[in-house]
Amino acid sequence: MAGFTTVILITITLGLFAYAALGNIHSAATNIVSDSLPGVYIIGQIQNAQSQKYALILEYLQYRDKDQADRARVEADIETNTATLSARMDEYEKTIFTSKDRQLFDALKDARVIFLNSVTEVVTASKASQSQEALALFESHLKPAFQKFTDAIQAEVTFNKDNGDENGKAITAAVSSAKSGVLIGLLLASIAASLIALFLTRGIATPLAIAVAHLERIAHGDLSQDAPAEFRARGDEIGTLARAKQTMIVALRKMIQEISGGIQVLSSSSTEMMANSTQMTSGSRQASDKAH
């Protein structure tokens, strides 16, 4: 029972260890799928939209009052870009699961607000035919705001990359740990199984073979040997068998002794009966002689 219990415990431990390792792998993979990869993709779209808006502002500043059609087209593109940027920001917010990511995203939103306000200022000044003021605002406000927005986006890109790398390392470590744990568990199980097999062979099979050979001698009438004392002292099934066999041997010996004693009594009685028969024959002859 101890041997089989050990194997069962090793198997259970190995199963729990593998289950925990798979849980870690699943958690890391889930983080990559639901956080890192979408985060990298969406933040890339945000960065692309930001660069497009910057390019649209530069294009807008190139047109003069006479280029109203081109200005209107660029203004429409700017509005579309703003809506796209807002949509991408909302999408990214759904992939936030950590406080660090939330902190970086709050900084990104603040930088975005400053950038959009600067864009509005530049566009407003340009619409009012204040080209010089619009250029000045572009240099003094929009460029620094664009750079700050770019830095905030880059911080998110770095975070998502590092997060993905950490999850990838976690998966690799979990897989390596699971492999090592499974190999160690298999090794321990093999050792335990070998020890159990050795114990069964030496502790059960060998004594059982000796007991069977002894029973064969008993079957042929040899009651001279007792069951081995070391077997009778055991507390397992072999001990029970040895004690029962010894009880049988003692009972058979007693039975044979009783039968032997009965045979001796019967032999003595037979001898007496033969003597009496001889006397009766002799007496009969004498009586016959006298009668004659």
Buried (B, 14 or more C-beta within 10 A) or exposed (E): EEBEEBBEEBBEBBEEBBEBBEEBBEBBBEBBEEBBBBBBBBBBBBBBBBBBBBEBBEBBBEBEEEEEEBBEBBBEBBEBBBEBBEBBBEBBBEBBBEEEBEEBBEBBBEBBEBBBEBBBBBBEBBEEEEEEBBBEBBEEBBEEBBEBBBEBBEBBBEBBBEBBEBBBEBBEBBBEBBEEBBEEBEEBBEEBBEEBEEEEEEBEEEBBEBBEEBBEEBEEEEBEEBBBEEBBEBEEEBBEBBBEBBEBBEEEEEEEEEEEEEEEEEEEEEEEEEEEEEEEEEEEEEEEEEEE
